[in-house]
Amino acid sequence: MYFDETAWVAIAFILFFVLVWKRGKKAILSLLDERSLLIEKELNEAKSLKEEALEELRLALQNQKNVSDEAENIIKDAKETAKKIQEEANLKSLEMIKRKEEQAKQKILSLEAEAIKNIKEITSSIVIESSKTYIKEKLDKKENINLILKSSNEIRSSTLK
């Protein structure tokens, strides 16, 4: 049996690997085991980091929801407060308008009463003066005095009522 050089190289190559495997099996397997343990450890660490990141994401989303809910509540409260303030302002302005109208009515009534009083005073003065003039021209002195006194008393009593 004659083998050519390529076959001997192949046989030597196989023998080399068989001998290396027998001698270095423990070392190779321990290197591979260490490598697989390292990879497994890294995978576990990556899983734990992923779980941590997912938990942080869940917390962040929950915080964001809480903040947006709180902002909505603040806006809602602000709108309600503004509405209440508007209603109070409207009520106060209506009350002020009513108060001003009432004051104006009272002032008008007061001015009317004062004008009527002034007209009565002027009218009574005119009546007295015209009566005096008429009496002086038409009646004698004695009748004059009695009539003036009587008329003055009647006029005074009517203006005082």
Protein Blocks (a to p, Z undefined) as FASTA:
>chain_A
ZZdfklmmmmmmmmmmmmmmmmmmmmmmmmmmmmmmmmmmmmmmmmmmmmmmmmmmmmmm
mmmmmmmmmmmmmmmmmmmmmmmmmmmmmmmmmmmmmmmmmmmmmmmmmmmmmmmmmmmm
mmmmmmmmmmmmmmmmmmcfklmmmmmmmmmmmmmmmmmZZ
